[in-house]
Amino acid sequence: MATDNNSSGSSSSSSSNPPLQKKTQTKNESGRSSYMLKIFFLLTILAHGIMFSSRSLRYISLSSFDKTSRSMSSKEIEMDGTTFKSIASSMLNTNTDYGTLRSSSHSRTTEQIPHWRMAVDCSVYSLDCFSRRQRENRYLPYPFPPKSSASQEFQTEILQEFPKEWLQRLQSQPITNYSQHPAVSIQDAHNLYPSTVAQDEYQKCMEFTGIQGADESSKSTLDQLDEILASGRLSVEPDTNMIAFTISDYTYTHDMLHDIFQMMNHIVGFSTKHFFLVAIDVKTVEMACRHGYPVLFWRESNNENLRDAVANTKFVLSLELVKRGIDFFFTEMDVWWIRSPKQSLLAFQDVSSDQTIENHLYFSAHQNNPRASNIGVYAAKANDYTKEYFEICIDVLKQRPETHDQWAMQQVGYLYESTLKNQSFEFGGNWGEKGPPPVPSVKFPFTARLWGPHEIVADERPTPTLESMAIHTLCHTPLLNPHGKKMIAREIGAYYGFKTSPTHSLVQERDVNVKSASNDAAGYYARTGDSYRRYVVLDSSLRTNFYSTSPVHMYHNTYYFQWIAAVLMAIAKWSDRILILPQVFQAIMDAGSYFSWNIMDYSKVNDFIDTRECNFLSNPKSWANDEGSNDWPFVSAAVTAFLLDEESNTATIYSQVTNRSHIVSQNAWQVDALDERIMIDAYAASLLFTDSIKDAEILFVNPDFMLRRGFIERLADRSRLYQAGTTVVGHFEREVFEIYDLLGWCWEEGSQHTVSKTSASHSCYAAGRRGRRRR
C-alpha cells in the first residue's frame, strides 16, 4: 500500500500509484511489521488516554443524488522508528490533528497541502517558485491515478451502465441561445455592484449633461464644467489644491467605472468631491449617472473619431481648467495606481524662486526612455505658462489632426525647453504627408518636471519596482486594445478591482436564485459573506491551470486545446462558475508558457461566460477573506477527473472534495465500455448533480479522456453532423458545439509571445479567427 511519504524521508511515491491524504483500507493490506506498528501505535494512544477514531467518507447515492455517509477504515500508517517517535511524542498535545501528520523527514512539522495550492503560491511568471516549492516537499501529489487500472487506492462504485437518472437531469437543463444577448450579463450577475441612486437623482444628472431635458443637444461641455464648479459639487482637494479628472468611453467604463472612482479615492486620495469623469459616449454618461458619479459629457465627440475626441478632450479640458485658475491632476483609465502620488504632487506645488523651472507642468515618462514624456499622467498649475502651452498644443493638433496627441505634447515640450535655453528648434518626427507644422513663438518658456521612469511605469511590458506608484500599460497602437491593457494589469497584480461595502442594499438581478446580499461584499476580486460566486479551473497531473501541447500523441496539436477550452466554458456556463483562464505551454517559436487570452478570442461568449486572468489564483486580492479563512484562499475545493483506460476502455470519474486540507468526501465511479458519445455528458453530470461538488467554492476539472487518440477528431465529426442535422448528440455536448463555433483563435500570433514578452497589443480578444472543425 502506498504511504503518504516514503518511510526513509525521501520524495513521495511514484506517480503510477500516487498517495492520497485519506483513503479507504484495501483488502491486500498485510505485513507483520506493519501489523506490529499498528498495535504499538494503538497502545501508545491508550496510554495517554487519547480517543482516536476514524473519519468517515461521504459518498454519493447514484439513485437519489443525495449525500450519504459510509464509515472509513482506520488509516494505515507505515513509518520508520525515527518518524514514529516524532508522531508519538506529538500525541501528547491534544490539539494535534492526527489526520494531517506526515512522515516526511523534510517536513515533519509542516502539514502537506493539496497539489493545486502550488498554482496559488506561484504566479505564472515565477518559474523559480515552482522549483523551490517542489523541493520543499510542501504539496501532496496529484490525487488520482493516471490509469483506471490503478484505482485500487479508491473504494470504487462499479456501474453496469451510466445512470439514466443523470442523463435525464441533463436533458431538463435549459439550452442557451447565444444569438440573443441576455438582459443581465454574467459579469453583472456574478459581481455585487455598488448601489444605484434614486430615479430623480439619475434624471437630474442626465439633464445636467444635456442628454435629456430642455438643454438636450445644446448644453456644451464647458457649460457643464462651469455649472458643476459653481454648484460646489466639485472642489479642489485640500492637500494638493487640485482637481483631478479622467476621460473614458464605454470600452473601459462598462467594467471599470467603479474601479476608477474607488481607486482614486482609496489609493490616490481624490474623492468624488475632487475627481470627475469626462465621458465621450452616452453609455458612459448613463452608467455614471445611474451610480451617482460626477460626470461631464464631451458633446463634441459626436462628430469626431475616438482618437481626435480623446486628444481634443485632454487639451481642451486642461486649457479650460487653467483658464479658470484651477490646478489639476489628470490620469488615464489605463493607469492603475499602487500607491498615492500626493507627496510628489505636493513637492510640485511648492513654488520655487525660479519661475521658469519645473513647477508648471509635471509629466510621467516612459520606463524605457526617461526623457520622453507620457500623456497618461500629468499635472498642471494654472498660470500663463501652462495656458500658453495648452493653447499651442491645441493649435498644433488642429494643423495636423492625424498626429498622435502624445507626440504633439512631447514636441511642444521640447520647443519650450529649447526656447528657454535660447536654442534653435524644428519639429521632428512623423507629422503625416504635410510634414511638421510651422514652429510657433513662445512667450513663457519653461522646463517641465518628469516623474522618474520607475515611478509611473509606462511601458508595453511594465516592470514594477520599489519606486513604482502606478502602472500604465501601453500597446503598439494608442487607444486600442483596452481588453489587453486590462489583462496585463491583472496578470502583474496592478489591477485595482472594485469592491462593495457589506452594508450595501442593492444587488443586480440574476436569471435565477436572486440572493439578498445585505451582508455580502464582492467585486472583481473581493468576496465575503454569503457570496454565490464560484470558480472553475483546468487541472491535470502536470500542474493546475496548465495545458501542454508537448506530449507525444498531441505534439504541436493546438486543435485539442480548442475543444478542451469549449468544454471548460460549457462547464462554467452550466455550473454558474467563473472560468479562470488557463496558461498554455508550447514548444513553438519561444518555448514556454503563454496566456490563453493571447491565443483565444472569447468575445462572442463574454456576456454568457465570466472569466478571470491566468494569475487570478495567485493574486491574494482574489482569496477569501472571511474571518478565519485568510490562510486558505479557496476554503472548499472539489478536485475531479475523468480518466479513460486506453486498453480496456474503462472510464472512471474521480472526485475529491476538501475543506482546506481535510478530505470531506472522495468518490470513484467506474463504467466498463462507456459509449464515447455520452462521455462529455457523463462528466458534466457528475459535476452538476453531486451536491458536495456543486457547493464547492472552486472546482478543478481534468478532462483527460478527451486526449485519447482520435477522440477529438471524432468529436469534431459529430459536431459537423450535428450542424448538418444528421445526428443526435448529448444535451451538454450540444452546448460544447455551440460554444466552440463562437470561439476564435490567434495561434500564429499568440505563439510568438511567451508570458514574459506579451503585451496588451497581443490580445486575441475580438480579433480571432474561427476554429477549424477538423485537423
Secondary structure, DSSP 8 states (H G I E B T S, - for coil): ---SS-TTS-S---TTS---SS----TT---HHHHHHHHHHHHHHHHTT-------EEEE-TTT--EEEE----------HHHHHHHHHHTTSTT--GGG----STTSSS--B-TTHHHHHS-TT-HHHHHHHHHTT-B---SS-SSGGGGGGS--EEESS--HHHHHHHHTS----TTS--SS-HHHHHS-------HHHHHHHHHHTTSSSTTTTT--HHHHHHHHHHTTSS--BTTTTEEEEEEE-HHHHHHHHHHHHHHIIIII---TTTEEEEESSHHHHHHHHHTT--EEE-GGGGGS-HHHHHHHHHHHHHHHHHHTT-EEEEE-TTEEESS--HHHHHHHHS--S-TTEEEEEEEEEETTEEEEEEEEEEEE--SHHHHHHHHHHHHHHHH-TTS-HHHHHHHHHHHHHHHHTT------S---TT-S------SS--EEEE--TTTEEEESS----TT--EEEE--SSTT--HHHHHHHHHHTT-----B--TT-------SS-----TT-EEBSS-EESS----EEEE--SS-TTEEES-SGGGTT-THHHHHHHHHHHHHHHHTT-EEE--EEEE-SSS-EEEEGGGTEE-GGGTTTS-EE-TTTTT-GGGS--STT-TT-SSSEEEEEEEEE-TTT-EEEEEEEEEETTEEEEEEEEEEET--GGGHHHHHHHHHHS-HHHHH-SEEEEE-GGGGSTTHHHHHHHHHHHHHTT-S---HHHHHHHHHHHH-EE-HHHHTT--GGG--GGG--TTT-EE--S--
